[in-house]
Amino acid sequence: MSKTKDLGRAPLLPLVFGLAIPTMMAQFVSVLYSIVDRIFIGNIPEIGAVALAGAGVCGPIVTLISSFATLVGLGGSPNVAMKMGEGDHKTAHQLLANCFVLLAGLSVVLTALFLIFREPLLMWFGASQQSFPYANTYLTIYTAGSFFAVMATGMNSFLICQGYAGLSMGTVALGAVLNIILDPIFIFVLEMGVAGAAWATVLSQMASCVFVLAMLRRKSMPVRLERDKLSLPLMGSVLRFGLTPFLTISLDSGILILLNAVLQRQGGAVLGDILVSCNTIVQSYMLLITMPLGGITGGCQPIVSYNYGAGDTGRIRTAIRYVAGLCVAFTAVMTLCTFTLSPLFVRLFTQDNRLATLSVKYIRRFCLFVIPLGLQYTAVDMSTAMGRIRFALSCSLTRKFCFTVLTLALPLLLGAADAAFWAEPIVDLCCPILTCGILLATLPGYLRQRELHARS
């Protein structure tokens, strides 16, 4: 049985696990890119703490650049899966070719813009006079090689949507392992410091980019990457589908940039860099939850998209239940890890007792309600897979709006800079209740309409 037919015929529970687990692990491994860099940077003798603050300011900007890969990758892959479900392989091939062109164009524009405006952006987004040189060095090198990051991340989604989650995991693992090897060599052996961490990341992403493009060019690939005519309507469809995950990730980056700026300003000269360093460690831990969580839901999107295209709503309902259960199980395990293993995680970044104690405190606060967050991811990403763009986008924007308001308001209301760390658990508890309530009320009618359309 071919990979594409598996999406419509294979038993659902093994299929969900077969796509979700490799994709989850791929996202977990991809987190190592940023975490490993930060671990080595934080342990550079004498400058580790302030250099870590600089890397932390760059982190959301790097994620913002990657969000454009998500715009095309997670916008194009559900479209490709739906066309495969409909049996329209010609349009699926054309979609893949158009997505390649979109990613190439976006990467060139992003590289130019961020190289031109990087210095004022870093100062606006939370860098201090002390941390700016390290942030500037890292971001300049990373941005110069962002073509490889955007292309590798975006095109990897088209391996997943064709059922090749294992190859997708291999793409990410190749870059992560290479990064782990190169980081200590460049940073410590060659004494390149922060610049070495950035170069290690760029070279690793280059390797991932070459690998994923080679896989998509294989003749055995059901939807193979090859030249095809450009189509503005197809590109528009890709961007429409990708808008929700793009805004989710880009606005997350914007909120983290805002959080860094609030912490730096409210903390002042005494606490500013310390709080930004804490936030860097907190966000590194949070990535261990959100990236694999997104891997579970993103990896299972092809199942829902394919069967939506085929009109099999029964498989859609069952798949959503399995995905929700898997997300809850994963976030429950991570909640347990948060309250038991977070001190060990923090010690990877710093040996400073004050910084370590504060970081553990804020990690536990930030991750208090990640179990409901798993249901939020399920509702939004499964809705996107069915083409319910307006619903998914509204839910995502509501959460971001609430987070932004609380990040700004809580330090003023409570009179403490670190009160901003309460914004995350509040929205993680309240917003999933609203999102899941609306989904449960509207999904049955939406699927009935699809059944009627499929029969006509």
C-alpha positions in Angstrom: 0.0 0.0 0.0 1.4 3.4 -0.9 2.0 6.2 1.5 -0.8 8.3 0.1 -3.3 5.5 0.2 -2.4 4.9 3.8 -3.9 8.3 4.7 -7.3 7.1 3.6 -7.3 3.4 4.4 -4.9 2.5 7.1 -6.2 1.9 10.7 -6.3 5.3 12.3 -4.6 4.8 15.7 -1.4 3.3 14.2 -1.5 5.9 11.4 -1.8 8.8 13.9 1.1 7.4 15.9 3.1 6.7 12.8 2.8 10.4 11.6 2.7 12.2 15.0 5.6 10.5 16.8 8.2 11.0 14.1 7.1 14.5 13.5 7.0 15.3 17.2 10.5 13.9 17.6 11.6 15.9 14.5 10.3 19.1 16.2 12.0 18.1 19.5 15.3 17.6 17.7 14.8 20.9 15.9 14.6 22.7 19.3 18.2 21.6 19.8 19.3 24.2 17.3 18.4 27.1 19.5 18.8 25.3 22.9 22.3 23.9 22.2 23.5 27.3 21.0 22.2 28.9 24.2 23.6 26.2 26.4 27.1 26.7 25.0 26.8 30.5 24.9 25.7 30.6 28.5 28.8 28.6 29.5 31.3 30.9 27.8 33.7 31.9 30.5 33.2 35.4 32.0 30.7 36.7 29.4 28.2 33.8 29.5 25.3 35.5 31.3 25.3 38.7 29.2 26.0 36.8 26.0 23.0 34.5 26.8 20.8 37.7 27.2 22.0 38.7 23.7 21.1 35.3 22.3 17.8 35.5 24.0 16.9 38.8 22.2 17.8 37.1 18.9 15.6 34.0 19.6 12.2 35.5 18.8 13.6 37.2 15.7 15.0 33.9 14.5 11.6 32.3 15.1 9.9 35.2 13.3 12.1 34.5 10.2 11.2 30.8 10.4 7.5 31.6 10.6 7.6 32.6 6.9 8.6 29.0 6.1 5.6 27.9 8.1 3.4 30.3 6.0 4.3 28.3 2.8 5.0 24.9 4.3 1.9 24.5 6.4 -0.1 26.4 3.9 0.9 24.3 0.9 1.1 20.8 2.5 -2.7 20.6 3.4 -3.5 21.7 -0.1 -1.2 19.0 -1.6 -2.8 16.4 0.8 -6.3 17.4 -0.3 -5.5 17.2 -3.9 -4.0 13.8 -3.4 -7.2 12.8 -1.6 -9.2 14.0 -4.6 -6.9 12.1 -7.0 -5.7 15.4 -8.6 -1.9 14.7 -8.7 -1.3 17.2 -11.5 -2.4 20.1 -9.3 -0.5 18.7 -6.4 2.7 18.7 -8.4 2.0 22.3 -9.4 1.4 23.3 -5.8 4.7 21.9 -4.7 6.6 23.8 -7.5 4.9 27.1 -6.6 5.7 26.7 -2.9 9.4 26.2 -3.8 9.3 29.5 -5.7 7.5 31.3 -2.8 10.0 30.1 -0.3 12.9 31.2 -2.4 11.5 34.7 -2.9 10.5 35.1 0.7 14.0 34.1 1.9 15.7 36.7 -0.3 13.4 39.5 0.9 13.8 38.5 4.6 17.6 38.4 4.3 17.7 41.9 2.9 15.3 43.4 5.3 16.8 42.0 8.5 20.3 42.8 7.5 19.4 46.4 6.9 17.3 46.9 10.0 18.9 44.5 12.5 20.6 47.1 14.7 17.6 49.3 15.6 15.4 46.2 15.9 17.7 44.6 18.5 17.7 47.7 20.6 13.9 48.0 20.4 13.4 44.4 21.2 15.2 44.2 24.5 19.0 44.4 24.0 21.0 46.5 26.4 24.3 48.2 25.8 26.1 45.2 27.3 24.2 42.5 25.4 23.9 44.3 22.0 27.3 43.3 20.6 26.6 39.6 21.1 23.1 39.9 19.8 24.2 41.8 16.7 27.0 39.3 15.9 24.6 36.3 16.1 21.8 37.8 14.2 24.0 39.2 11.4 25.5 35.7 10.6 22.2 33.9 11.0 20.3 36.3 8.8 22.9 36.0 6.1 22.2 32.3 5.9 18.5 32.4 6.5 17.8 31.1 2.9 18.7 27.6 4.1 16.6 27.8 7.3 13.5 29.0 5.4 13.9 26.4 2.6 14.7 23.5 4.9 11.7 24.1 7.2 9.2 25.0 4.5 9.9 22.1 2.2 10.1 19.6 5.0 6.3 19.9 5.4 5.9 18.3 1.9 7.6 15.1 3.1 5.2 14.9 6.0 2.0 15.5 3.9 3.0 12.6 1.6 3.3 10.2 4.6 7.1 10.3 4.9 7.4 11.5 8.5 10.5 9.4 9.0 12.3 11.2 6.3 11.1 14.5 7.7 12.6 13.5 11.1 15.9 12.6 9.4 16.1 16.0 7.8 15.8 17.8 11.1 18.1 15.2 12.9 20.8 15.7 10.4 21.0 19.4 11.0 20.6 19.1 14.8 23.4 16.5 15.2 25.7 18.5 13.0 25.0 21.6 15.1 25.7 19.8 18.3 29.1 18.7 16.9 30.1 22.1 15.4 29.0 24.3 18.3 31.8 23.3 20.8 34.4 23.2 18.0 33.6 26.7 16.8 32.8 28.3 20.2 35.6 26.9 22.3 38.2 25.1 20.2 38.4 27.8 17.5 37.5 30.5 20.1 34.9 32.1 17.9 32.4 32.7 20.7 28.9 33.8 19.8 29.9 34.0 16.1 30.8 30.3 16.2 27.4 29.4 17.5 25.8 31.3 14.6 28.0 29.7 12.0 27.4 26.2 13.4 23.6 26.8 13.0 23.9 28.2 9.4 26.0 25.3 8.2 23.7 22.8 9.9 20.7 24.3 8.2 22.5 24.2 4.9 22.9 20.4 5.3 19.2 20.0 6.1 18.2 22.1 3.1 20.3 20.0 0.7 18.9 16.8 2.2 15.2 17.7 2.0 15.4 19.0 -1.6 17.2 15.8 -2.6 14.4 13.7 -1.1 11.7 15.6 -2.8 13.5 15.2 -6.1 13.5 11.4 -5.9 11.6 9.7 -8.7 9.8 7.5 -6.1 8.2 10.5 -4.4 4.4 10.5 -5.1 4.5 14.3 -5.6 7.9 15.1 -6.8 9.6 18.5 -6.9 10.1 19.6 -10.5 9.6 22.6 -12.7 6.0 23.7 -13.3 4.1 26.8 -14.4 3.5 29.5 -11.8 -0.1 30.1 -10.7 -1.2 33.1 -8.7 -4.5 31.5 -7.6 -2.6 28.5 -6.3 -0.1 30.7 -4.4 -3.1 32.6 -3.0 -4.6 29.3 -1.7 -1.3 28.4 -0.1 -1.0 31.8 1.7 -4.6 31.6 2.8 -4.1 28.2 4.4 -0.8 29.1 5.9 -2.0 32.4 7.4 -3.2 30.9 10.6 0.0 28.9 11.6 2.1 31.8 10.3 0.3 34.4 12.5 0.4 31.9 15.4 4.2 31.6 15.2 5.0 35.2 14.1 2.7 36.7 16.8 4.3 34.3 19.4 7.6 35.8 18.3 6.3 39.3 18.6 4.9 38.6 22.0 8.2 37.2 23.2 10.0 40.3 21.8 7.5 42.4 23.7 8.1 40.3 26.9 11.8 40.8 26.6 11.3 44.6 26.1 9.0 44.8 29.1 11.4 42.8 31.3 14.4 44.9 30.2 12.5 48.2 30.8 10.8 47.3 34.0 13.8 45.6 35.4 16.1 48.6 34.7 19.9 48.6 34.9 19.9 46.3 37.9 17.6 43.5 36.9 17.0 44.0 33.1 19.6 41.7 31.7 19.0 39.1 34.5 15.3 38.9 33.7 16.0 38.7 29.9 18.5 35.9 30.6 15.8 34.1 32.7 13.3 34.5 29.9 15.8 33.0 27.5 16.0 29.9 29.6 12.2 29.9 30.2 11.5 30.1 26.4 14.1 27.4 25.7 12.2 25.1 28.0 8.8 26.1 26.6 10.1 25.2 23.1 10.5 21.6 24.4 6.7 21.6 24.9 5.3 23.8 22.1 7.5 22.5 19.2 6.8 18.8 19.7 3.1 19.7 20.4 3.0 21.4 17.1 4.7 18.4 15.6 1.9 16.1 16.8 -0.9 18.3 15.4 1.0 19.3 12.3 2.1 15.8 11.5 -1.5 14.6 11.7 -2.9 17.4 9.5 -2.4 15.3 6.3 -4.8 12.6 7.7 -7.6 15.2 8.2 -6.8 17.1 5.0 -6.7 13.9 2.9 -9.9 12.5 4.3 -11.6 15.9 4.0 -10.7 15.9 0.3 -12.1 12.3 0.1 -15.2 13.2 2.0 -14.7 10.6 4.8 -15.9 12.5 7.8 -16.0 9.5 10.1 -12.2 9.1 9.8 -11.9 12.9 10.5 -13.8 12.7 13.8 -11.8 9.7 15.0 -8.5 11.2 14.0 -9.2 14.4 15.9 -10.1 12.4 19.1 -6.8 10.5 18.8 -4.8 13.6 18.2 -6.4 15.4 21.2 -5.7 12.4 23.4 -2.0 12.3 22.3 -1.6 16.0 23.0 -3.1 15.7 26.5 -0.8 12.8 27.3 2.3 14.6 26.0 1.5 17.8 27.9 0.7 15.8 31.1 4.2 14.2 31.0 5.8 17.6 30.4 3.9 19.1 33.3 5.4 16.4 35.5 8.9 17.1 34.1 8.4 20.8 34.8 8.0 20.3 38.5 10.7 17.7 38.9 13.4 18.1 36.3 13.4 21.9 35.5 16.3 22.6 38.0 18.5 20.1 36.0 17.5 21.8 32.7 18.4 25.2 34.1 21.8 24.1 35.2 22.7 23.3 31.6 22.6 27.1 30.9 24.2 28.6 33.9 26.0 27.9 37.1 24.9 31.3 38.6 22.8 30.4 41.6 20.6 33.5 41.5 19.9 33.2 37.8 19.2 29.4 38.2 16.8 29.9 41.1 14.8 32.6 39.3 14.7 30.6 36.1 13.2 27.5 37.8 10.6 29.7 39.5 9.6 31.3 36.2 9.6 28.0 34.2 7.1 26.5 36.7 4.9 29.6 36.6 5.0 29.8 32.8 4.1 26.1 32.2 1.4 25.8 34.8 -1.4 25.1 32.3 0.2 23.5 29.3 -2.4 20.6 29.3 -5.2 22.9 28.2 -2.8 24.4 25.7 -2.6 20.9 24.0 -6.3 21.1 23.3 -5.9 24.6 21.9 -3.3 23.3 19.4 -5.5 20.4 18.4 -8.6 22.6 17.8 -6.7 25.2 15.8 -4.5 22.9 13.7 -7.2 20.3 12.9 -9.6 23.1 11.9 -6.9 24.5 9.6 -6.4 21.1 8.0 -10.2 21.1 7.1 -9.9 24.6 5.6 -11.7 26.3 8.5 -9.3 29.2 8.2 -11.5 31.9 9.7 -12.3 29.9 12.8 -8.6 28.9 13.4 -7.3 32.4 12.8 -9.9 34.0 15.2 -9.0 31.6 18.0 -5.2 32.2 17.5 -5.6 36.0 17.3 -7.8 36.0 20.5 -5.2 34.2 22.4 -2.4 36.5 21.2 -4.4 39.6 22.0 -5.1 38.4 25.6 -1.4 37.5 26.0 -0.3 41.0 24.8 -2.7 42.9 27.0 -1.7 40.8 30.1 2.1 41.1 29.4 1.7 44.9 29.4 -0.8 45.2 32.2 0.3 42.8 34.9 3.7 44.4 35.7 1.9 47.8 36.1 -1.0 46.3 38.2 1.1 44.2 40.4 4.1 46.5 40.6 6.7 43.9 39.7 8.5 43.3 36.4 8.4 39.5 36.7 4.6 39.6 37.0 4.7 39.5 33.1 5.4 35.7 33.5 1.8 35.2 34.7 0.4 36.1 31.3 1.1 32.7 29.7 -0.6 30.4 32.3 -3.7 32.7 32.4 -4.3 32.5 28.6 -3.3 28.8 28.5 -6.2 28.1 30.9 -8.9 30.5 29.5 -8.5 30.5 25.8 -8.7 26.7 25.2 -12.0 26.6 27.1 -13.4 29.1 24.6 -11.8 27.5 21.5 -12.9 24.0 22.3 -16.4 25.0 23.3 -16.9 26.7 19.9 -15.3 23.8 18.0 -17.6 21.2 19.7 -20.7 23.3 18.9 -19.9 23.9 15.2 -17.9 20.9 14.0 -20.8 18.5 13.5 -22.7 20.8 11.2 -19.5 21.6 9.2 -18.8 17.9 8.7 -22.4 17.2 7.6 -22.1 19.9 4.9 -18.9 18.1 3.7 -20.7 14.8 3.6 -23.5 16.2 1.5 -21.0 17.9 -0.9 -19.0 14.6 -1.3 -22.2 12.7 -2.2 -23.4 15.3 -4.8 
